[in-house]
Amino acid sequence: MYPLNLTKPTTDILRVSAGFAVANDEDEHKRLSAMGYEPKWVATEADPSEDDGHGHTVESVRAQLDAAGIAYDRRWGLAKLLGLLPA
């Protein structure tokens, strides 16, 4: 569980707090974000089916990095993981 807050714009500069909510899980956080609660939901886990068009997927690059003993963050996407591969 974690808190979120709702603000509503009153002018271009001023934002006024309009309430609070508690998100119990990621799905609830997504729904509350759609209603205007902040901070907005941002996906952090990489999509393992993501493909760069050259046959690389998140899982295949992770396997190569593991084999090479290169550390990485499991939340990173394909582009960032590819940047770690040795030339």
C-alpha positions in Angstrom: 0.0 0.0 0.0 1.2 3.5 -0.8 -0.4 6.9 -0.8 -1.2 9.0 -3.8 -2.6 12.6 -3.9 -5.0 14.3 -6.2 -4.5 17.9 -7.2 -6.7 20.1 -9.4 -5.5 23.1 -11.4 -7.0 26.4 -10.4 -4.8 28.6 -12.5 -1.9 28.1 -14.8 0.5 28.3 -11.8 -1.4 27.2 -8.7 -2.5 23.7 -8.0 -4.7 22.9 -5.1 -4.8 19.6 -3.2 -8.2 17.9 -3.8 -7.7 14.7 -1.8 -5.7 11.6 -1.1 -6.0 7.9 -1.9 -4.1 4.7 -1.1 -3.2 2.3 -3.9 -3.1 -1.3 -2.8 -1.5 -2.7 -5.9 -0.3 -1.7 -9.4 -3.7 -2.1 -11.0 -5.3 0.2 -8.5 -2.4 2.7 -9.0 -3.1 2.7 -12.8 -6.8 3.3 -12.2 -6.1 6.2 -9.8 -3.6 7.7 -12.2 -6.3 7.8 -14.9 -8.5 9.7 -12.4 -5.8 12.3 -11.8 -4.0 11.1 -8.8 -0.2 11.6 -8.6 2.4 10.4 -9.0 1.3 8.9 -12.3 1.8 5.2 -12.9 5.0 4.4 -14.7 5.8 0.9 -15.7 9.2 -0.2 -14.6 9.5 -3.8 -15.6 10.8 -4.4 -19.1 8.6 -6.3 -21.5 10.3 -9.6 -22.2 8.6 -9.9 -25.6 10.1 -6.5 -26.8 12.1 -7.0 -30.0 14.4 -4.6 -31.7 13.9 -6.0 -35.2 17.3 -7.7 -35.2 16.3 -10.7 -33.2 17.2 -9.3 -29.8 14.7 -9.6 -27.0 15.0 -8.5 -23.4 15.3 -12.2 -22.4 18.0 -13.0 -25.0 20.1 -10.0 -24.1 19.7 -10.8 -20.4 21.0 -14.3 -21.1 24.0 -12.9 -23.0 24.7 -10.5 -20.1 24.4 -13.3 -17.5 26.8 -15.5 -19.6 29.3 -12.7 -19.7 28.9 -11.9 -16.0 27.8 -8.4 -16.6 25.5 -6.9 -14.0 22.2 -5.1 -15.0 18.9 -3.9 -13.5 16.0 -6.2 -14.3 13.8 -3.1 -14.8 15.9 -1.9 -17.8 14.4 -2.1 -21.3 15.9 -3.6 -24.4 17.8 -0.4 -25.5 19.6 0.0 -22.2 20.5 -3.7 -22.0 21.9 -3.7 -25.5 24.2 -0.8 -24.5 25.8 -3.1 -22.0 26.7 -5.8 -24.5 30.4 -5.9 -25.3 31.2 -4.8 -28.9 
